[in-house]
Amino acid sequence: MTADRKRSAVRHVTRTLRVSERRACTVLGYARSMIRYAPRRAHADDALVKRLHELSEAHPRLGYRKVTAKLRGEGWTVNKKRVMRLW
């Protein structure tokens, strides 16, 4: 079962049976931290991905480390792991 379905199940139990979220999670066997977790949306990286594409077209021989240095020089607050993941 996916996390979204588990969240909806807990919401359904809390609404229909009028019990607390803590009680519903205990009965269903789900961790409350998983139910309360708000996933970060991917659209936050759209501008960075666009800039990465521009840099890779302009400088095709550069790797992710050099591109990270260029981005930092432009004022982006990124680390090399994030750039490598999006690269």
Gaussian input, Z-matrix of N, CA and C with variables (Angstrom, degrees):
# hf/3-21g

backbone

0 1
 N
 C     1     B1
 C     2     B2     1     A1
 N     3     B3     2     A2     1     D1
 C     4     B4     3     A3     2     D2
 C     5     B5     4     A4     3     D3
 N     6     B6     5     A5     4     D4
 C     7     B7     6     A6     5     D5
 C     8     B8     7     A7     6     D6
 N     9     B9     8     A8     7     D7
 C    10    B10     9     A9     8     D8
 C    11    B11    10    A10     9     D9
 N    12    B12    11    A11    10    D10
 C    13    B13    12    A12    11    D11
 C    14    B14    13    A13    12    D12
 N    15    B15    14    A14    13    D13
 C    16    B16    15    A15    14    D14
 C    17    B17    16    A16    15    D15
 N    18    B18    17    A17    16    D16
 C    19    B19    18    A18    17    D17
 C    20    B20    19    A19    18    D18
 N    21    B21    20    A20    19    D19
 C    22    B22    21    A21    20    D20
 C    23    B23    22    A22    21    D21
 N    24    B24    23    A23    22    D22
 C    25    B25    24    A24    23    D23
 C    26    B26    25    A25    24    D24
 N    27    B27    26    A26    25    D25
 C    28    B28    27    A27    26    D26
 C    29    B29    28    A28    27    D27
 N    30    B30    29    A29    28    D28
 C    31    B31    30    A30    29    D29
 C    32    B32    31    A31    30    D30
 N    33    B33    32    A32    31    D31
 C    34    B34    33    A33    32    D32
 C    35    B35    34    A34    33    D33
 N    36    B36    35    A35    34    D34
 C    37    B37    36    A36    35    D35
 C    38    B38    37    A37    36    D36
 N    39    B39    38    A38    37    D37
 C    40    B40    39    A39    38    D38
 C    41    B41    40    A40    39    D39
 N    42    B42    41    A41    40    D40
 C    43    B43    42    A42    41    D41
 C    44    B44    43    A43    42    D42
 N    45    B45    44    A44    43    D43
 C    46    B46    45    A45    44    D44
 C    47    B47    46    A46    45    D45
 N    48    B48    47    A47    46    D46
 C    49    B49    48    A48    47    D47
 C    50    B50    49    A49    48    D48
 N    51    B51    50    A50    49    D49
 C    52    B52    51    A51    50    D50
 C    53    B53    52    A52    51    D51
 N    54    B54    53    A53    52    D52
 C    55    B55    54    A54    53    D53
 C    56    B56    55    A55    54    D54
 N    57    B57    56    A56    55    D55
 C    58    B58    57    A57    56    D56
 C    59    B59    58    A58    57    D57
 N    60    B60    59    A59    58    D58
 C    61    B61    60    A60    59    D59
 C    62    B62    61    A61    60    D60
 N    63    B63    62    A62    61    D61
 C    64    B64    63    A63    62    D62
 C    65    B65    64    A64    63    D63
 N    66    B66    65    A65    64    D64
 C    67    B67    66    A66    65    D65
 C    68    B68    67    A67    66    D66
 N    69    B69    68    A68    67    D67
 C    70    B70    69    A69    68    D68
 C    71    B71    70    A70    69    D69
 N    72    B72    71    A71    70    D70
 C    73    B73    72    A72    71    D71
 C    74    B74    73    A73    72    D72
 N    75    B75    74    A74    73    D73
 C    76    B76    75    A75    74    D74
 C    77    B77    76    A76    75    D75
 N    78    B78    77    A77    76    D76
 C    79    B79    78    A78    77    D77
 C    80    B80    79    A79    78    D78
 N    81    B81    80    A80    79    D79
 C    82    B82    81    A81    80    D80
 C    83    B83    82    A82    81    D81
 N    84    B84    83    A83    82    D82
 C    85    B85    84    A84    83    D83
 C    86    B86    85    A85    84    D84
 N    87    B87    86    A86    85    D85
 C    88    B88    87    A87    86    D86
 C    89    B89    88    A88    87    D87
 N    90    B90    89    A89    88    D88
 C    91    B91    90    A90    89    D89
 C    92    B92    91    A91    90    D90
 N    93    B93    92    A92    91    D91
 C    94    B94    93    A93    92    D92
 C    95    B95    94    A94    93    D93
 N    96    B96    95    A95    94    D94
 C    97    B97    96    A96    95    D95
 C    98    B98    97    A97    96    D96
 N    99    B99    98    A98    97    D97
 C   100   B100    99    A99    98    D98
 C   101   B101   100   A100    99    D99
 N   102   B102   101   A101   100   D100
 C   103   B103   102   A102   101   D101
 C   104   B104   103   A103   102   D102
 N   105   B105   104   A104   103   D103
 C   106   B106   105   A105   104   D104
 C   107   B107   106   A106   105   D105
 N   108   B108   107   A107   106   D106
 C   109   B109   108   A108   107   D107
 C   110   B110   109   A109   108   D108
 N   111   B111   110   A110   109   D109
 C   112   B112   111   A111   110   D110
 C   113   B113   112   A112   111   D111
 N   114   B114   113   A113   112   D112
 C   115   B115   114   A114   113   D113
 C   116   B116   115   A115   114   D114
 N   117   B117   116   A116   115   D115
 C   118   B118   117   A117   116   D116
 C   119   B119   118   A118   117   D117
 N   120   B120   119   A119   118   D118
 C   121   B121   120   A120   119   D119
 C   122   B122   121   A121   120   D120
 N   123   B123   122   A122   121   D121
 C   124   B124   123   A123   122   D122
 C   125   B125   124   A124   123   D123
 N   126   B126   125   A125   124   D124
 C   127   B127   126   A126   125   D125
 C   128   B128   127   A127   126   D126
 N   129   B129   128   A128   127   D127
 C   130   B130   129   A129   128   D128
 C   131   B131   130   A130   129   D129
 N   132   B132   131   A131   130   D130
 C   133   B133   132   A132   131   D131
 C   134   B134   133   A133   132   D132
 N   135   B135   134   A134   133   D133
 C   136   B136   135   A135   134   D134
 C   137   B137   136   A136   135   D135
 N   138   B138   137   A137   136   D136
 C   139   B139   138   A138   137   D137
 C   140   B140   139   A139   138   D138
 N   141   B141   140   A140   139   D139
 C   142   B142   141   A141   140   D140
 C   143   B143   142   A142   141   D141
 N   144   B144   143   A143   142   D142
 C   145   B145   144   A144   143   D143
 C   146   B146   145   A145   144   D144
 N   147   B147   146   A146   145   D145
 C   148   B148   147   A147   146   D146
 C   149   B149   148   A148   147   D147
 N   150   B150   149   A149   148   D148
 C   151   B151   150   A150   149   D149
 C   152   B152   151   A151   150   D150
 N   153   B153   152   A152   151   D151
 C   154   B154   153   A153   152   D152
 C   155   B155   154   A154   153   D153
 N   156   B156   155   A155   154   D154
 C   157   B157   156   A156   155   D155
 C   158   B158   157   A157   156   D156
 N   159   B159   158   A158   157   D157
 C   160   B160   159   A159   158   D158
 C   161   B161   160   A160   159   D159
 N   162   B162   161   A161   160   D160
 C   163   B163   162   A162   161   D161
 C   164   B164   163   A163   162   D162
 N   165   B165   164   A164   163   D163
 C   166   B166   165   A165   164   D164
 C   167   B167   166   A166   165   D165
 N   168   B168   167   A167   166   D166
 C   169   B169   168   A168   167   D167
 C   170   B170   169   A169   168   D168
 N   171   B171   170   A170   169   D169
 C   172   B172   171   A171   170   D170
 C   173   B173   172   A172   171   D171
 N   174   B174   173   A173   172   D172
 C   175   B175   174   A174   173   D173
 C   176   B176   175   A175   174   D174
 N   177   B177   176   A176   175   D175
 C   178   B178   177   A177   176   D176
 C   179   B179   178   A178   177   D177
 N   180   B180   179   A179   178   D178
 C   181   B181   180   A180   179   D179
 C   182   B182   181   A181   180   D180
 N   183   B183   182   A182   181   D181
 C   184   B184   183   A183   182   D182
 C   185   B185   184   A184   183   D183
 N   186   B186   185   A185   184   D184
 C   187   B187   186   A186   185   D185
 C   188   B188   187   A187   186   D186
 N   189   B189   188   A188   187   D187
 C   190   B190   189   A189   188   D188
 C   191   B191   190   A190   189   D189
 N   192   B192   191   A191   190   D190
 C   193   B193   192   A192   191   D191
 C   194   B194   193   A193   192   D192
 N   195   B195   194   A194   193   D193
 C   196   B196   195   A195   194   D194
 C   197   B197   196   A196   195   D195
 N   198   B198   197   A197   196   D196
 C   199   B199   198   A198   197   D197
 C   200   B200   199   A199   198   D198
 N   201   B201   200   A200   199   D199
 C   202   B202   201   A201   200   D200
 C   203   B203   202   A202   201   D201
 N   204   B204   203   A203   202   D202
 C   205   B205   204   A204   203   D203
 C   206   B206   205   A205   204   D204
 N   207   B207   206   A206   205   D205
 C   208   B208   207   A207   206   D206
 C   209   B209   208   A208   207   D207
 N   210   B210   209   A209   208   D208
 C   211   B211   210   A210   209   D209
 C   212   B212   211   A211   210   D210
 N   213   B213   212   A212   211   D211
 C   214   B214   213   A213   212   D212
 C   215   B215   214   A214   213   D213
 N   216   B216   215   A215   214   D214
 C   217   B217   216   A216   215   D215
 C   218   B218   217   A217   216   D216
 N   219   B219   218   A218   217   D217
 C   220   B220   219   A219   218   D218
 C   221   B221   220   A220   219   D219
 N   222   B222   221   A221   220   D220
 C   223   B223   222   A222   221   D221
 C   224   B224   223   A223   222   D222
 N   225   B225   224   A224   223   D223
 C   226   B226   225   A225   224   D224
 C   227   B227   226   A226   225   D225
 N   228   B228   227   A227   226   D226
 C   229   B229   228   A228   227   D227
 C   230   B230   229   A229   228   D228
 N   231   B231   230   A230   229   D229
 C   232   B232   231   A231   230   D230
 C   233   B233   232   A232   231   D231
 N   234   B234   233   A233   232   D232
 C   235   B235   234   A234   233   D233
 C   236   B236   235   A235   234   D234
 N   237   B237   236   A236   235   D235
 C   238   B238   237   A237   236   D236
 C   239   B239   238   A238   237   D237
 N   240   B240   239   A239   238   D238
 C   241   B241   240   A240   239   D239
 C   242   B242   241   A241   240   D240
 N   243   B243   242   A242   241   D241
 C   244   B244   243   A243   242   D242
 C   245   B245   244   A244   243   D243
 N   246   B246   245   A245   244   D244
 C   247   B247   246   A246   245   D245
 C   248   B248   247   A247   246   D246
 N   249   B249   248   A248   247   D247
 C   250   B250   249   A249   248   D248
 C   251   B251   250   A250   249   D249
 N   252   B252   251   A251   250   D250
 C   253   B253   252   A252   251   D251
 C   254   B254   253   A253   252   D252
 N   255   B255   254   A254   253   D253
 C   256   B256   255   A255   254   D254
 C   257   B257   256   A256   255   D255
 N   258   B258   257   A257   256   D256
 C   259   B259   258   A258   257   D257
 C   260   B260   259   A259   258   D258

   B1=1.4409
   B2=1.5354
   B3=1.3139
   B4=1.4572
   B5=1.5194
   B6=1.3199
   B7=1.4601
   B8=1.5241
   B9=1.3302
   B10=1.4640
   B11=1.5291
   B12=1.3145
   B13=1.4667
   B14=1.5265
   B15=1.3286
   B16=1.4678
   B17=1.5215
   B18=1.3371
   B19=1.4629
   B20=1.5259
   B21=1.3317
   B22=1.4650
   B23=1.5250
   B24=1.3231
   B25=1.4635
   B26=1.5196
   B27=1.3220
   B28=1.4637
   B29=1.5215
   B30=1.3451
   B31=1.4712
   B32=1.5215
   B33=1.3298
   B34=1.4637
   B35=1.5293
   B36=1.3157
   B37=1.4678
   B38=1.5241
   B39=1.3279
   B40=1.4668
   B41=1.5194
   B42=1.3303
   B43=1.4704
   B44=1.5263
   B45=1.3160
   B46=1.4639
   B47=1.5236
   B48=1.3279
   B49=1.4652
   B50=1.5207
   B51=1.3332
   B52=1.4638
   B53=1.5302
   B54=1.3235
   B55=1.4537
   B56=1.5258
   B57=1.3081
   B58=1.4584
   B59=1.5199
   B60=1.3105
   B61=1.4614
   B62=1.5182
   B63=1.3058
   B64=1.4662
   B65=1.5280
   B66=1.3133
   B67=1.4619
   B68=1.5255
   B69=1.3373
   B70=1.4690
   B71=1.5291
   B72=1.3133
   B73=1.4684
   B74=1.5230
   B75=1.3199
   B76=1.4596
   B77=1.5244
   B78=1.3138
   B79=1.4586
   B80=1.5341
   B81=1.3264
   B82=1.4651
   B83=1.5248
   B84=1.3198
   B85=1.4652
   B86=1.5132
   B87=1.3391
   B88=1.4588
   B89=1.5224
   B90=1.3220
   B91=1.4587
   B92=1.5296
   B93=1.3178
   B94=1.4635
   B95=1.5225
   B96=1.3320
   B97=1.4653
   B98=1.5267
   B99=1.3323
   B100=1.4545
   B101=1.5270
   B102=1.3017
   B103=1.4567
   B104=1.5234
   B105=1.3188
   B106=1.4618
   B107=1.5155
   B108=1.3235
   B109=1.4640
   B110=1.5154
   B111=1.3271
   B112=1.4608
   B113=1.5235
   B114=1.3269
   B115=1.4656
   B116=1.5190
   B117=1.3380
   B118=1.4505
   B119=1.5209
   B120=1.2890
   B121=1.4603
   B122=1.5208
   B123=1.3099
   B124=1.4580
   B125=1.5225
   B126=1.3300
   B127=1.4591
   B128=1.5203
   B129=1.3166
   B130=1.4548
   B131=1.5233
   B132=1.3268
   B133=1.4552
   B134=1.5235
   B135=1.3122
   B136=1.4602
   B137=1.5226
   B138=1.3241
   B139=1.4660
   B140=1.5268
   B141=1.3176
   B142=1.4593
   B143=1.5245
   B144=1.3115
   B145=1.4692
   B146=1.5267
   B147=1.3224
   B148=1.4615
   B149=1.5229
   B150=1.3314
   B151=1.4674
   B152=1.5328
   B153=1.3214
   B154=1.4647
   B155=1.5302
   B156=1.3248
   B157=1.4638
   B158=1.5236
   B159=1.3306
   B160=1.4620
   B161=1.5275
   B162=1.3331
   B163=1.4540
   B164=1.5217
   B165=1.3239
   B166=1.4702
   B167=1.5227
   B168=1.3304
   B169=1.4613
   B170=1.5190
   B171=1.3314
   B172=1.4626
   B173=1.5296
   B174=1.3134
   B175=1.4646
   B176=1.5358
   B177=1.3229
   B178=1.4652
   B179=1.5303
   B180=1.3152
   B181=1.4603
   B182=1.5258
   B183=1.3158
   B184=1.4583
   B185=1.5248
   B186=1.3076
   B187=1.4529
   B188=1.5200
   B189=1.3155
   B190=1.4582
   B191=1.5218
   B192=1.3411
   B193=1.4653
   B194=1.5274
   B195=1.3189
   B196=1.4675
   B197=1.5276
   B198=1.3282
   B199=1.4606
   B200=1.5275
   B201=1.3285
   B202=1.4566
   B203=1.5164
   B204=1.3245
   B205=1.4658
   B206=1.5258
   B207=1.3275
   B208=1.4693
   B209=1.5306
   B210=1.3322
   B211=1.4659
   B212=1.5213
   B213=1.3268
   B214=1.4623
   B215=1.5190
   B216=1.3210
   B217=1.4597
   B218=1.5172
   B219=1.3177
   B220=1.4632
   B221=1.5244
   B222=1.3287
   B223=1.4597
   B224=1.5146
   B225=1.3160
   B226=1.4644
   B227=1.5237
   B228=1.2968
   B229=1.4604
   B230=1.5263
   B231=1.3279
   B232=1.4603
   B233=1.5191
   B234=1.3187
   B235=1.4578
   B236=1.5254
   B237=1.3312
   B238=1.4659
   B239=1.5176
   B240=1.3479
   B241=1.4654
   B242=1.5366
   B243=1.3251
   B244=1.4576
   B245=1.5278
   B246=1.3310
   B247=1.4563
   B248=1.5277
   B249=1.3179
   B250=1.4661
   B251=1.5359
   B252=1.3379
   B253=1.4598
   B254=1.5299
   B255=1.3307
   B256=1.4523
   B257=1.5211
   B258=1.3094
   B259=1.4646
   B260=1.5106
   A1=108.39
   A2=116.63
   A3=120.40
   A4=110.84
   A5=115.59
   A6=120.72
   A7=111.37
   A8=117.22
   A9=120.11
   A10=111.55
   A11=115.95
   A12=118.97
   A13=110.98
   A14=117.00
   A15=120.07
   A16=110.49
   A17=116.46
   A18=119.92
   A19=111.16
   A20=115.69
   A21=118.44
   A22=111.32
   A23=117.82
   A24=120.66
   A25=110.59
   A26=116.75
   A27=119.81
   A28=109.98
   A29=117.27
   A30=119.78
   A31=111.14
   A32=116.42
   A33=120.28
   A34=111.21
   A35=116.51
   A36=120.12
   A37=110.75
   A38=117.11
   A39=119.08
   A40=111.39
   A41=117.06
   A42=119.20
   A43=112.38
   A44=116.19
   A45=118.26
   A46=112.72
   A47=116.95
   A48=119.55
   A49=113.57
   A50=115.66
   A51=122.22
   A52=111.83
   A53=114.01
   A54=120.56
   A55=107.81
   A56=115.59
   A57=119.72
   A58=110.74
   A59=113.93
   A60=119.24
   A61=110.66
   A62=115.97
   A63=120.59
   A64=110.82
   A65=116.88
   A66=120.98
   A67=111.04
   A68=116.06
   A69=119.85
   A70=110.79
   A71=117.41
   A72=120.26
   A73=111.11
   A74=116.67
   A75=120.23
   A76=110.78
   A77=116.68
   A78=121.00
   A79=110.93
   A80=116.79
   A81=120.09
   A82=112.57
   A83=116.88
   A84=120.55
   A85=114.11
   A86=117.38
   A87=121.74
   A88=109.45
   A89=115.60
   A90=120.41
   A91=108.84
   A92=115.93
   A93=119.57
   A94=111.38
   A95=116.55
   A96=118.77
   A97=111.02
   A98=117.20
   A99=120.64
   A100=110.58
   A101=117.02
   A102=120.55
   A103=110.55
   A104=117.36
   A105=121.25
   A106=113.78
   A107=117.92
   A108=122.22
   A109=110.20
   A110=116.01
   A111=121.56
   A112=108.04
   A113=118.36
   A114=119.70
   A115=111.73
   A116=114.66
   A117=120.66
   A118=108.63
   A119=116.16
   A120=120.20
   A121=110.46
   A122=116.49
   A123=122.65
   A124=112.66
   A125=117.76
   A126=119.19
   A127=112.58
   A128=118.09
   A129=120.95
   A130=110.70
   A131=118.24
   A132=122.70
   A133=113.23
   A134=118.54
   A135=120.75
   A136=112.63
   A137=116.82
   A138=119.82
   A139=110.51
   A140=116.10
   A141=120.06
   A142=111.29
   A143=117.54
   A144=121.07
   A145=109.96
   A146=116.29
   A147=120.01
   A148=110.36
   A149=116.69
   A150=120.57
   A151=110.99
   A152=117.06
   A153=120.54
   A154=111.09
   A155=116.49
   A156=120.34
   A157=110.63
   A158=115.64
   A159=119.22
   A160=110.90
   A161=116.18
   A162=119.33
   A163=112.12
   A164=117.47
   A165=119.71
   A166=111.37
   A167=117.73
   A168=120.19
   A169=111.28
   A170=116.58
   A171=120.45
   A172=111.85
   A173=117.18
   A174=122.50
   A175=109.40
   A176=117.52
   A177=119.76
   A178=114.44
   A179=118.30
   A180=120.58
   A181=112.90
   A182=117.47
   A183=119.78
   A184=110.58
   A185=116.01
   A186=121.55
   A187=110.37
   A188=115.59
   A189=119.35
   A190=112.30
   A191=118.37
   A192=120.22
   A193=111.19
   A194=116.61
   A195=120.23
   A196=110.83
   A197=116.05
   A198=119.62
   A199=109.49
   A200=117.36
   A201=120.65
   A202=110.67
   A203=116.65
   A204=120.73
   A205=110.69
   A206=117.21
   A207=120.41
   A208=110.65
   A209=116.74
   A210=120.22
   A211=111.07
   A212=116.31
   A213=119.30
   A214=111.10
   A215=116.22
   A216=120.06
   A217=112.86
   A218=116.08
   A219=121.32
   A220=112.58
   A221=116.97
   A222=119.28
   A223=115.89
   A224=118.40
   A225=121.74
   A226=109.53
   A227=117.89
   A228=121.99
   A229=108.26
   A230=115.37
   A231=121.96
   A232=108.99
   A233=115.52
   A234=119.52
   A235=108.15
   A236=115.15
   A237=118.89
   A238=113.13
   A239=117.29
   A240=120.05
   A241=110.66
   A242=116.19
   A243=119.90
   A244=110.56
   A245=115.70
   A246=119.32
   A247=109.85
   A248=117.78
   A249=120.68
   A250=110.25
   A251=117.38
   A252=120.57
   A253=110.82
   A254=117.34
   A255=120.91
   A256=113.06
   A257=116.80
   A258=122.75
   A259=109.39
   D1=135.47
   D2=-178.35
   D3=-76.31
   D4=164.42
   D5=-179.44
   D6=-64.63
   D7=-37.14
   D8=178.66
   D9=-63.87
   D10=-39.87
   D11=178.75
   D12=-68.11
   D13=-36.31
   D14=177.01
   D15=-65.25
   D16=-41.13
   D17=177.79
   D18=-62.04
   D19=-43.21
   D20=179.63
   D21=-67.67
   D22=-33.24
   D23=177.46
   D24=-65.53
   D25=-42.75
   D26=178.84
   D27=-65.42
   D28=-41.95
   D29=177.14
   D30=-60.99
   D31=-41.20
   D32=179.79
   D33=-63.42
   D34=-43.56
   D35=-179.93
   D36=-65.61
   D37=-41.98
   D38=-178.70
   D39=-66.64
   D40=-34.67
   D41=-179.84
   D42=-76.05
   D43=-47.66
   D44=-173.52
   D45=-74.98
   D46=-40.36
   D47=-178.42
   D48=-94.49
   D49=-6.09
   D50=179.20
   D51=54.28
   D52=52.18
   D53=175.68
   D54=-116.19
   D55=165.82
   D56=-179.48
   D57=-73.32
   D58=162.83
   D59=177.12
   D60=-63.62
   D61=-38.03
   D62=178.88
   D63=-61.04
   D64=-44.88
   D65=-179.95
   D66=-65.16
   D67=-43.79
   D68=-179.59
   D69=-62.95
   D70=-41.84
   D71=179.65
   D72=-66.16
   D73=-38.55
   D74=179.29
   D75=-64.54
   D76=-45.45
   D77=-178.20
   D78=-66.98
   D79=-42.03
   D80=-178.68
   D81=-79.67
   D82=-15.39
   D83=178.39
   D84=81.97
   D85=27.60
   D86=179.46
   D87=-106.02
   D88=149.39
   D89=176.12
   D90=-78.26
   D91=136.68
   D92=-179.57
   D93=-65.38
   D94=-31.49
   D95=179.42
   D96=-63.96
   D97=-34.17
   D98=177.80
   D99=-70.90
   D100=-35.62
   D101=-179.16
   D102=-72.06
   D103=-37.74
   D104=-178.29
   D105=-83.46
   D106=-11.34
   D107=-177.54
   D108=-63.20
   D109=128.72
   D110=176.51
   D111=-106.47
   D112=107.27
   D113=-177.04
   D114=-64.33
   D115=142.46
   D116=177.83
   D117=-77.23
   D118=134.54
   D119=-177.31
   D120=-81.41
   D121=147.58
   D122=-175.85
   D123=-72.90
   D124=-19.44
   D125=-176.55
   D126=-66.67
   D127=-11.33
   D128=177.13
   D129=-68.52
   D130=-23.97
   D131=-179.15
   D132=-96.41
   D133=2.57
   D134=-174.88
   D135=-61.13
   D136=-43.45
   D137=-179.13
   D138=-66.10
   D139=-38.84
   D140=178.63
   D141=-66.52
   D142=-41.64
   D143=179.04
   D144=-63.89
   D145=-40.32
   D146=178.04
   D147=-61.15
   D148=-43.71
   D149=179.35
   D150=-67.03
   D151=-36.17
   D152=176.54
   D153=-61.99
   D154=-41.11
   D155=178.10
   D156=-63.67
   D157=-42.39
   D158=179.06
   D159=-62.03
   D160=-44.72
   D161=-179.42
   D162=-66.97
   D163=-37.19
   D164=-179.68
   D165=-69.73
   D166=-30.80
   D167=175.75
   D168=-73.69
   D169=-38.64
   D170=-179.34
   D171=-74.72
   D172=-34.73
   D173=-177.18
   D174=-131.67
   D175=77.36
   D176=-173.60
   D177=-68.17
   D178=-18.36
   D179=-177.26
   D180=-88.05
   D181=-8.72
   D182=-178.19
   D183=-79.63
   D184=145.53
   D185=175.56
   D186=-95.44
   D187=-175.74
   D188=-175.75
   D189=-67.69
   D190=-28.85
   D191=-179.48
   D192=-69.49
   D193=-45.32
   D194=178.50
   D195=-66.91
   D196=-37.25
   D197=178.10
   D198=-66.05
   D199=-37.40
   D200=176.15
   D201=-60.58
   D202=-42.66
   D203=178.34
   D204=-63.26
   D205=-40.87
   D206=178.11
   D207=-64.11
   D208=-42.78
   D209=179.68
   D210=-62.80
   D211=-42.65
   D212=177.69
   D213=-62.81
   D214=-37.13
   D215=176.62
   D216=-64.46
   D217=-28.86
   D218=177.63
   D219=-82.54
   D220=-9.10
   D221=178.31
   D222=107.28
   D223=1.90
   D224=177.27
   D225=-73.19
   D226=142.80
   D227=174.51
   D228=-102.35
   D229=87.49
   D230=-178.79
   D231=-133.13
   D232=155.97
   D233=171.43
   D234=-113.23
   D235=166.27
   D236=-173.11
   D237=-65.99
   D238=-28.29
   D239=179.95
   D240=-67.01
   D241=-39.52
   D242=179.34
   D243=-67.78
   D244=-42.91
   D245=178.78
   D246=-64.19
   D247=-40.75
   D248=179.47
   D249=-63.27
   D250=-40.39
   D251=-179.85
   D252=-64.36
   D253=-40.86
   D254=-179.43
   D255=-81.51
   D256=-19.47
   D257=-178.20
   D258=-63.92

